[in-house]
Amino acid sequence: MSASSELSPAGAGYTLPVFACAAAIAALKYLLQPQSLREVTVNLVEPAVSVEIPIEQVAGLPDGSVLAITRSEPGANLDLTRHTPRVGLGAVAS
């Protein structure tokens, strides 16, 4: 992250794809370096800011793949997907 980029909390509300991307980022990070993650940084396109998205859970699976879970938080907006689990799955090609 560059010094000029802005970091804002994930409380304002974001669309579902932001949380799906966060889960995928968490799964990839765990594949590269297995460790517990509480949040990941997602760089948004518009507004052009970086935000921290909480990770509910990340775990390695017996087949070597990784599963990561976030929960949708659209903020004050009416959204039927509120608190819906978003899953990211990562695997290493053999």
All heavy atoms as an XYZ file, in Angstrom:
671
protein
N       0.853     -1.168      0.000
C       0.000      0.000      0.000
C       0.898      1.230      0.000
O       1.832      1.326      0.762
C      -0.905     -0.057      1.229
C      -1.799      1.097      1.319
S      -3.104      1.024      2.566
C      -2.516     -0.025      3.822
N       0.586      2.165     -0.857
C       1.404      3.368     -0.925
C       1.027      4.327      0.197
O      -0.055      4.269      0.760
C       1.222      4.049     -2.279
O      -0.060      4.608     -2.359
N       1.928      5.238      0.496
C       1.700      6.208      1.575
C       0.529      7.124      1.272
O      -0.116      7.638      2.166
C       2.964      7.033      1.815
N       0.227      7.310     -0.017
C      -0.852      8.221     -0.375
C      -2.220      7.554     -0.386
O      -3.224      8.227     -0.509
C      -0.577      8.833     -1.755
O      -0.594      7.816     -2.732
N      -2.281      6.221     -0.268
C      -3.585      5.569     -0.294
C      -4.292      5.747      1.042
O      -3.683      5.865      2.083
C      -3.448      4.090     -0.656
O      -2.700      3.432      0.314
N      -5.595      5.760      0.959
C      -6.433      6.023      2.119
C      -6.915      4.696      2.692
O      -7.220      3.770      1.969
C      -7.629      6.832      1.625
C      -8.270      7.676      2.654
C      -9.388      8.487      2.019
O      -9.134      9.137      0.993
O     -10.483      8.436      2.554
N      -7.004      4.584      3.997
C      -7.490      3.381      4.642
C      -8.720      3.730      5.448
O      -8.681      4.608      6.302
C      -6.402      2.800      5.553
C      -6.608      1.386      6.049
C      -6.643      0.424      4.869
C      -5.478      0.994      6.967
N      -9.853      3.093      5.134
C     -11.077      3.379      5.864
C     -11.673      2.081      6.389
O     -11.451      1.027      5.815
C     -12.075      4.118      4.972
O     -12.487      3.305      3.912
N     -12.452      2.134      7.475
C     -13.036      0.933      8.047
C     -14.140      0.366      7.167
O     -14.710      1.078      6.347
C     -13.589      1.415      9.387
C     -13.839      2.863      9.192
C     -12.785      3.341      8.218
N     -14.459     -0.896      7.359
C     -15.479     -1.553      6.545
C     -16.883     -1.318      7.065
O     -17.794     -2.017      6.700
C     -15.185     -3.050      6.470
N     -17.093     -0.343      7.920
C     -18.402     -0.107      8.496
C     -19.363      0.652      7.605
O     -20.552      0.678      7.859
N     -18.879      1.312      6.557
C     -19.729      2.122      5.700
C     -20.680      1.272      4.873
O     -21.731      1.732      4.484
C     -18.865      2.975      4.775
N     -20.334      0.046      4.620
C     -21.157     -0.856      3.831
C     -20.629     -1.019      2.428
O     -20.258     -0.042      1.775
N     -20.571     -2.254      1.982
C     -20.056     -2.569      0.653
C     -20.932     -3.620      0.011
O     -21.689     -4.320      0.679
C     -18.609     -3.071      0.748
C     -17.708     -2.039      1.373
C     -17.282     -2.165      2.686
C     -17.327     -0.910      0.664
C     -16.491     -1.186      3.265
C     -16.541      0.066      1.236
C     -16.128     -0.081      2.545
O     -15.359      0.882      3.114
N     -20.813     -3.750     -1.291
C     -21.593     -4.745     -2.014
C     -20.995     -6.132     -1.793
O     -19.842     -6.285     -1.380
C     -21.631     -4.429     -3.518
O     -20.303     -4.406     -4.014
C     -22.316     -3.091     -3.784
N     -21.789     -7.129     -2.082
C     -21.408     -8.513     -1.849
C     -20.071     -8.915     -2.480
O     -19.286     -9.632     -1.846
C     -22.538     -9.417     -2.361
C     -22.632    -10.789     -1.768
C     -22.834    -10.750     -0.273
C     -23.768    -11.544     -2.437
N     -19.755     -8.475     -3.702
C     -18.478     -8.878     -4.294
C     -17.246     -8.456     -3.486
O     -16.219     -9.133     -3.532
C     -18.483     -8.197     -5.672
C     -19.925     -8.028     -5.989
C     -20.590     -7.746     -4.670
N     -17.331     -7.370     -2.739
C     -16.202     -6.944     -1.907
C     -15.891     -8.020     -0.872
O     -14.735     -8.365     -0.639
C     -16.491     -5.588     -1.221
C     -15.421     -5.242     -0.204
C     -16.630     -4.485     -2.263
N     -16.924     -8.596     -0.282
C     -16.723     -9.623      0.737
C     -16.269    -10.942      0.120
O     -15.471    -11.667      0.706
C     -17.996     -9.788      1.575
C     -18.281     -8.542      2.356
C     -19.132     -7.571      1.856
C     -17.659     -8.309      3.567
C     -19.367     -6.398      2.557
C     -17.891     -7.139      4.280
C     -18.743     -6.182      3.769
N     -16.762    -11.255     -1.073
C     -16.300    -12.452     -1.781
C     -14.818    -12.312     -2.128
O     -14.047    -13.264     -1.968
C     -17.133    -12.673     -3.043
N     -14.399    -11.128     -2.573
C     -12.978    -10.885     -2.866
C     -12.131    -10.993     -1.609
O     -11.036    -11.561     -1.635
C     -12.788     -9.507     -3.505
S     -13.378     -9.423     -5.190
N     -12.628    -10.470     -0.491
C     -11.884    -10.542      0.762
C     -11.661    -11.996      1.170
O     -10.570    -12.368      1.618
C     -12.620     -9.784      1.866
N     -12.684    -12.836      1.002
C     -12.539    -14.255      1.336
C     -11.511    -14.918      0.421
O     -10.681    -15.718      0.880
C     -13.886    -14.966      1.234
N     -11.527    -14.573     -0.850
C     -10.554    -15.136     -1.792
C      -9.137    -14.675     -1.451
O      -8.182    -15.467     -1.507
C     -10.914    -14.743     -3.223
N      -8.972    -13.418     -1.084
C      -7.657    -12.897     -0.686
C      -7.159    -13.626      0.553
O      -5.995    -14.018      0.634
C      -7.727    -11.373     -0.444
C      -7.943    -10.634     -1.766
C      -6.464    -10.874      0.262
C      -8.314     -9.169     -1.601
N      -8.049    -13.839      1.523
C      -7.659    -14.544      2.746
C      -7.236    -15.973      2.443
O      -6.238    -16.468      2.988
C      -8.813    -14.528      3.748
N      -7.965    -16.652      1.557
C      -7.606    -18.025      1.185
C      -6.237    -18.059      0.504
O      -5.398    -18.914      0.808
C      -8.677    -18.624      0.275
N      -5.990    -17.126     -0.393
C      -4.695    -17.070     -1.071
C      -3.562    -16.785     -0.089
O      -2.515    -17.436     -0.127
C      -4.715    -16.007     -2.169
C      -3.396    -15.793     -2.905
C      -2.950    -17.074     -3.608
C      -3.512    -14.651     -3.892
N      -3.768    -15.828      0.804
C      -2.737    -15.511      1.805
C      -2.420    -16.728      2.667
O      -1.274    -16.988      2.986
C      -3.167    -14.333      2.685
C      -3.077    -13.006      1.999
C      -3.460    -11.893      2.962
C      -3.169    -10.554      2.332
N      -2.230     -9.774      3.089
N      -3.453    -17.491      3.029
C      -3.245    -18.678      3.852
C      -2.482    -19.752      3.064
O      -1.652    -20.460      3.627
C      -4.584    -19.224      4.338
C      -4.446    -20.283      5.404
C      -4.488    -19.948      6.753
C      -4.279    -21.621      5.070
C      -4.357    -20.909      7.737
C      -4.150    -22.587      6.044
C      -4.186    -22.223      7.368
O      -4.062    -23.190      8.342
N      -2.777    -19.872      1.765
C      -2.026    -20.813      0.931
C      -0.544    -20.459      0.902
O       0.317    -21.337      0.956
C      -2.555    -20.806     -0.504
C      -3.744    -21.687     -0.813
C      -4.219    -21.429     -2.232
C      -3.426    -23.159     -0.618
N      -0.250    -19.173      0.810
C       1.142    -18.716      0.730
C       1.859    -18.802      2.066
O       3.057    -19.068      2.115
C       1.183    -17.283      0.190
C       0.642    -17.107     -1.228
C       0.591    -15.628     -1.594
C       1.501    -17.882     -2.225
N       1.128    -18.539      3.156
C       1.720    -18.579      4.497
C       0.619    -18.921      5.504
O      -0.115    -18.025      5.934
C       2.370    -17.241      4.859
C       3.071    -17.274      6.181
C       3.797    -15.969      6.459
O       3.879    -15.085      5.626
N       4.324    -15.853      7.656
N       0.492    -20.211      5.857
C      -0.573    -20.621      6.773
C      -0.488    -19.914      8.125
O       0.479    -20.080      8.868
C      -0.348    -22.125      6.941
C       0.429    -22.533      5.743
C       1.283    -21.342      5.405
N      -1.463    -19.079      8.381
C      -1.572    -18.383      9.668
C      -2.981    -17.833      9.795
O      -3.656    -17.599      8.812
C      -0.555    -17.253      9.781
C      -0.746    -16.143      8.774
C       0.324    -15.078      8.900
O       1.215    -15.176      9.712
N       0.234    -14.062      8.073
N      -3.410    -17.637     11.023
C      -4.729    -17.098     11.288
C      -4.802    -15.653     10.796
O      -3.874    -14.879     10.976
C      -5.007    -17.159     12.788
O      -6.256    -16.607     13.069
N      -5.908    -15.300     10.157
C      -6.107    -13.934      9.658
C      -7.370    -13.363     10.270
O      -8.413    -14.010     10.261
C      -6.268    -13.933      8.139
C      -5.059    -14.363      7.326
C      -5.467    -14.611      5.888
C      -3.987    -13.309      7.395
N      -7.293    -12.156     10.786
C      -8.478    -11.487     11.343
C      -9.115    -10.542     10.340
O     -10.290    -10.228     10.430
C      -8.083    -10.720     12.598
C      -7.509    -11.648     13.665
C      -7.260    -10.913     14.901
N      -8.591    -10.656     15.492
C      -8.774    -10.166     16.680
N      -7.751     -9.853     17.428
N      -9.982     -9.973     17.158
N      -8.317    -10.048      9.386
C      -8.823     -9.136      8.363
C      -7.843     -9.104      7.201
O      -6.693     -9.502      7.340
C      -9.028     -7.731      8.925
C      -7.779     -7.093      9.464
C      -8.070     -5.778     10.184
O      -9.205     -5.545     10.614
O      -7.131     -4.990     10.296
N      -8.344     -8.654      6.055
C      -7.497     -8.455      4.879
C      -7.796     -7.082      4.298
O      -8.875     -6.523      4.515
C      -7.707     -9.541      3.790
C      -7.296    -10.908      4.294
C      -9.128     -9.546      3.277
N      -6.853     -6.558      3.568
C      -7.028     -5.276      2.890
C      -7.531     -5.524      1.477
O      -6.982     -6.347      0.751
C      -5.695     -4.505      2.836
O      -5.238     -4.302      4.171
C      -5.859     -3.159      2.151
N      -8.583     -4.815      1.113
C      -9.138     -4.876     -0.236
C      -9.035     -3.481     -0.834
O      -9.455     -2.503     -0.213
C     -10.608     -5.351     -0.226
C     -11.197     -5.325     -1.623
C     -10.723     -6.735      0.389
N      -8.466     -3.390     -2.021
C      -8.352     -2.108     -2.721
C      -9.585     -1.931     -3.605
O      -9.785     -2.678     -4.555
C      -7.087     -2.069     -3.572
C      -5.845     -2.171     -2.733
O      -5.780     -1.610     -1.649
N      -4.860     -2.909     -3.199
N     -10.408     -0.957     -3.267
C     -11.625     -0.693     -4.025
C     -11.310      0.145     -5.264
O     -10.352      0.905     -5.283
C     -12.635      0.050     -3.150
C     -13.042     -0.641     -1.852
C     -14.039      0.232     -1.096
C     -13.612     -2.014     -2.115
N     -12.168      0.004     -6.265
C     -12.014      0.791     -7.495
C     -12.667      2.154     -7.320
O     -12.078      3.183     -7.615
C     -12.613      0.037     -8.699
C     -12.568      0.886     -9.956
C     -11.896     -1.278     -8.917
N     -13.926      2.162     -6.839
C     -14.614      3.425     -6.617
C     -15.453      3.325     -5.357
O     -16.364      2.470     -5.323
C     -15.488      3.777     -7.811
C     -15.963      5.194     -7.741
C     -16.501      5.693     -9.074
O     -15.859      5.506    -10.105
O     -17.577      6.265     -9.036
N     -15.171      4.069     -4.357
C     -14.102      5.064     -4.298
C     -12.743      4.375     -4.238
O     -12.637      3.256     -3.748
C     -14.396      5.833     -3.007
C     -15.090      4.842     -2.138
C     -15.892      3.975     -3.082
N     -11.741      5.033     -4.741
C     -10.386      4.469     -4.809
C      -9.725      4.544     -3.440
O      -8.945      5.444     -3.156
C      -9.558      5.199     -5.860
N     -10.101      3.592     -2.573
C      -9.549      3.526     -1.227
C      -9.232      2.066     -0.903
O      -9.707      1.158     -1.572
C     -10.515      4.088     -0.158
C     -10.770      5.567     -0.364
C     -11.809      3.315     -0.128
N      -8.450      1.869      0.132
C      -8.184      0.537      0.659
C      -8.976      0.384      1.945
O      -9.000      1.291      2.770
C      -6.693      0.367      0.949
O      -5.949      0.437     -0.245
N      -9.650     -0.760      2.095
C     -10.467     -1.007      3.280
C     -10.074     -2.336      3.916
O      -9.607     -3.247      3.240
C     -11.973     -1.004      2.958
C     -12.416      0.370      2.487
C     -12.326     -2.063      1.941
N     -10.254     -2.414      5.219
C     -10.005     -3.645      5.959
C     -11.332     -4.386      6.088
O     -12.307     -3.828      6.575
C      -9.449     -3.333      7.351
C      -8.120     -2.597      7.327
C      -6.988     -3.405      6.714
O      -6.931     -4.635      6.952
O      -6.171     -2.817      5.997
N     -11.356     -5.636      5.637
C     -12.556     -6.458      5.716
C     -12.287     -7.591      6.712
O     -11.301     -8.318      6.572
C     -12.919     -7.053      4.331
C     -13.119     -5.938      3.292
C     -14.128     -7.967      4.437
C     -14.288     -5.034      3.534
N     -13.138     -7.748      7.726
C     -12.938     -8.810      8.717
C     -13.077    -10.201      8.099
O     -13.933    -10.426      7.247
C     -14.049     -8.583      9.736
C     -14.610     -7.246      9.449
C     -14.299     -6.922      8.024
N     -12.238    -11.104      8.542
C     -12.299    -12.505      8.134
C     -12.854    -13.296      9.307
O     -12.323    -13.241     10.411
C     -10.894    -13.037      7.742
C     -10.307    -12.196      6.611
C     -10.956    -14.514      7.375
C     -11.133    -12.175      5.340
N     -13.938    -13.996      9.067
C     -14.558    -14.767     10.139
C     -13.757    -16.030     10.438
O     -13.568    -16.396     11.589
C     -15.984    -15.137      9.747
C     -16.737    -15.800     10.869
C     -18.206    -15.895     10.566
O     -18.845    -14.843     10.391
O     -18.706    -17.026     10.519
N     -13.291    -16.711      9.383
C     -12.578    -17.957      9.585
C     -11.764    -18.291      8.350
O     -12.169    -18.006      7.231
C     -13.613    -19.062      9.829
C     -13.115    -20.299     10.476
C     -14.279    -21.189     10.859
O     -15.136    -21.477     10.044
N     -14.308    -21.618     12.110
N     -10.597    -18.885      8.568
C      -9.784    -19.398      7.465
C      -9.122    -20.683      7.949
O      -8.667    -20.762      9.092
C      -8.732    -18.359      6.969
C      -7.755    -17.979      8.051
C      -8.015    -18.856      5.734
N      -9.125    -21.703      7.079
C      -8.571    -22.989      7.498
C      -8.089    -23.779      6.293
O      -8.681    -23.706      5.214
C      -9.633    -23.798      8.243
N      -7.018    -24.525      6.518
C      -6.535    -25.455      5.511
C      -7.382    -26.718      5.540
O      -7.829    -27.148      6.606
N      -7.632    -27.292      4.384
C      -8.418    -28.519      4.276
C      -7.488    -29.697      3.994
O      -6.358    -29.505      3.519
C      -9.461    -28.367      3.166
C     -10.437    -27.195      3.350
C     -11.371    -27.079      2.151
C     -11.235    -27.367      4.628
N      -7.932    -30.920      4.283
C      -7.058    -32.092      4.118
C      -6.469    -32.271      2.722
O      -5.378    -32.810      2.568
C      -7.982    -33.275      4.467
C      -9.031    -32.701      5.349
C      -9.230    -31.289      4.861
N      -7.170    -31.812      1.683
C      -6.652    -31.982      0.318
C      -5.646    -30.904     -0.080
O      -5.208    -30.841     -1.215
C      -7.802    -32.033     -0.687
C      -8.559    -30.713     -0.813
O      -8.248    -29.747     -0.069
O      -9.460    -30.640     -1.658
N      -5.305    -30.000      0.860
C      -4.335    -28.941      0.575
C      -4.973    -27.632      0.145
O      -4.288    -26.632     -0.016
N      -6.278    -27.614     -0.041
C      -6.955    -26.369     -0.389
C      -7.256    -25.594      0.898
O      -7.028    -26.083      1.998
C      -8.237    -26.644     -1.189
O      -9.129    -27.422     -0.432
N      -7.755    -24.384      0.741
C      -8.030    -23.502      1.882
C      -9.431    -22.927      1.734
O      -9.860    -22.596      0.630
C      -7.000    -22.345      1.942
C      -7.351    -21.362      3.033
C      -5.607    -22.898      2.142
N     -10.117    -22.800      2.853
C     -11.442    -22.210      2.883
C     -11.398    -20.983      3.780
O     -10.881    -21.048      4.890
C     -12.443    -23.224      3.439
C     -13.903    -22.850      3.400
C     -14.394    -22.850      1.954
C     -14.703    -23.857      4.210
N     -11.918    -19.850      3.305
C     -11.984    -18.618      4.100
C     -13.410    -18.084      4.045
O     -14.080    -18.192      3.019
C     -11.014    -17.576      3.564
N     -13.866    -17.508      5.171
C     -15.246    -17.026      5.266
C     -15.277    -15.591      5.783
O     -14.588    -15.252      6.745
C     -16.077    -17.914      6.210
C     -16.093    -19.355      5.699
C     -17.498    -17.374      6.359
C     -16.713    -20.343      6.671
N     -16.066    -14.749      5.128
C     -16.390    -13.404      5.600
C     -17.910    -13.342      5.718
O     -18.601    -14.227      5.248
C     -15.932    -12.310      4.621
O     -16.637    -12.474      3.390
C     -14.450    -12.359      4.365
N     -18.417    -12.274      6.307
C     -19.870    -12.056      6.360
C     -20.195    -10.702      5.754
O     -19.573     -9.700      6.088
C     -20.370    -12.103      7.792
C     -20.309    -13.499      8.339
C     -21.522    -13.809      9.171
N     -21.399    -15.157      9.672
C     -22.212    -16.144      9.339
N     -23.202    -15.915      8.514
N     -22.043    -17.345      9.828
N     -21.172    -10.700      4.870
C     -21.594     -9.471      4.195
C     -22.093     -8.447      5.205
O     -22.858     -8.770      6.108
C     -22.697     -9.810      3.199
O     -23.223     -8.643      2.633
N     -21.641     -7.212      5.057
C     -22.102     -6.103      5.907
C     -22.326     -4.886      5.016
O     -21.391     -4.134      4.736
C     -21.081     -5.800      7.001
C     -21.503     -4.680      7.922
C     -22.918     -4.854      8.470
O     -23.162     -5.817      9.199
O     -23.766     -4.006      8.146
N     -23.563     -4.710      4.540
C     -23.841     -3.616      3.621
C     -23.993     -2.249      4.287
O     -24.310     -1.284      3.623
C     -25.154     -4.053      2.967
C     -25.816     -4.875      4.020
C     -24.700     -5.576      4.748
N     -23.763     -2.161      5.591
C     -23.914     -0.880      6.274
C     -25.377     -0.546      6.458
O     -26.209     -1.419      6.676
N     -25.711      0.733      6.355
C     -27.080      1.188      6.586
C     -28.002      0.901      5.405
O     -29.202      1.112      5.492
C     -27.068      2.682      6.890
N     -27.458      0.433      4.301
C     -28.260      0.164      3.105
C     -29.165     -1.048      3.318
O     -28.813     -1.983      4.016
C     -27.358     -0.113      1.902
C     -26.419      1.021      1.643
O     -26.796      2.177      1.738
N     -25.182      0.708      1.340
N     -30.320     -1.047      2.699
C     -31.196     -2.204      2.726
C     -30.579     -3.253      1.807
O     -30.383     -3.031      0.624
C     -32.597     -1.833      2.228
C     -33.582     -2.996      2.097
C     -33.796     -3.641      3.462
C     -34.888     -2.511      1.513
N     -30.267     -4.393      2.360
C     -29.614     -5.436      1.585
C     -30.023     -6.784      2.160
O     -29.779     -7.065      3.327
C     -28.097     -5.269      1.634
C     -27.376     -6.204      0.685
O     -27.983     -7.187      0.215
O     -26.204     -5.958      0.418
N     -30.624     -7.610      1.359
C     -31.055     -8.931      1.814
C     -29.890     -9.872      2.074
O     -30.080    -10.946      2.623
C     -32.006     -9.556      0.781
C     -33.291     -8.772      0.546
C     -34.093     -9.403     -0.583
C     -34.115     -8.694      1.800
N     -28.686     -9.475      1.682
C     -27.516    -10.332      1.868
C     -26.791    -10.055      3.181
O     -25.754    -10.644      3.446
C     -26.526    -10.153      0.707
O     -26.064     -8.804      0.696
C     -27.168    -10.493     -0.630
N     -27.310     -9.167      4.025
C     -26.651     -8.821      5.296
C     -26.313    -10.087      6.079
O     -27.146    -10.950      6.270
C     -27.551     -7.917      6.122
C     -26.930     -7.463      7.431
C     -27.854     -6.547      8.222
N     -28.434     -5.476      7.442
C     -27.811     -4.330      7.140
N     -26.589     -4.117      7.558
N     -28.405     -3.416      6.412
N     -25.072    -10.194      6.511
C     -24.541    -11.301      7.309
C     -24.506    -12.637      6.574
O     -24.304    -13.673      7.180
C     -25.292    -11.446      8.632
C     -25.288    -10.189      9.434
N     -24.129     -9.628      9.929
C     -26.294     -9.371      9.803
C     -24.427     -8.517     10.578
N     -25.729     -8.329     10.516
N     -24.729    -12.627      5.273
C     -24.619    -13.851      4.487
C     -23.155    -14.253      4.406
O     -22.305    -13.435      4.075
C     -25.151    -13.617      3.053
O     -26.500    -13.192      3.135
C     -25.039    -14.866      2.210
N     -22.845    -15.517      4.720
C     -21.442    -15.943      4.606
C     -20.976    -15.899      3.151
O     -21.707    -16.281      2.252
C     -21.457    -17.391      5.117
C     -22.749    -17.561      5.818
C     -23.699    -16.565      5.231
N     -19.778    -15.400      2.943
C     -19.114    -15.400      1.644
C     -17.900    -16.309      1.797
O     -17.125    -16.154      2.720
C     -18.623    -14.020      1.225
C     -19.704    -13.024      0.927
C     -20.496    -13.402     -0.314
N     -21.766    -13.924      0.098
C     -22.534    -14.738     -0.606
N     -22.188    -15.152     -1.776
N     -23.668    -15.173     -0.153
N     -17.745    -17.234      0.903
C     -16.672    -18.227      1.003
C     -15.674    -18.029     -0.112
O     -16.036    -17.807     -1.268
C     -17.283    -19.648      0.907
C     -16.195    -20.694      0.932
C     -18.275    -19.872      2.042
N     -14.400    -18.094      0.247
C     -13.324    -18.084     -0.731
C     -12.600    -19.411     -0.624
O     -12.337    -19.906      0.469
N     -12.289    -20.033     -1.751
C     -11.599    -21.307     -1.760
C     -10.327    -21.155     -2.557
O     -10.323    -20.609     -3.653
C     -12.498    -22.379     -2.401
C     -11.962    -23.785     -2.463
C     -11.756    -24.316     -1.041
C     -12.904    -24.688     -3.234
N      -9.230    -21.600     -1.988
C      -7.951    -21.532     -2.674
C      -7.351    -22.920     -2.772
O      -7.510    -23.744     -1.885
N      -6.680    -23.205     -3.872
C      -6.039    -24.504     -4.050
C      -4.791    -24.325     -4.898
O      -4.716    -23.436     -5.736
C      -6.994    -25.478     -4.722
N      -3.822    -25.182     -4.670
C      -2.587    -25.177     -5.465
C      -2.741    -26.197     -6.560
O      -3.112    -27.351     -6.312
C      -1.374    -25.526     -4.574
C      -0.112    -25.595     -5.408
C      -1.235    -24.521     -3.444
N      -2.501    -25.786     -7.798
C      -2.589    -26.714     -8.936
C      -1.455    -27.722     -8.843
O      -0.315    -27.369     -8.540
C      -2.516    -25.941    -10.240
N      -1.793    -28.968     -9.088
C      -0.754    -30.003     -9.005
C      -0.210    -30.370    -10.352
O      -0.674    -30.033    -11.361
C      -1.300    -31.234     -8.310
O      -2.558    -31.601     -8.806
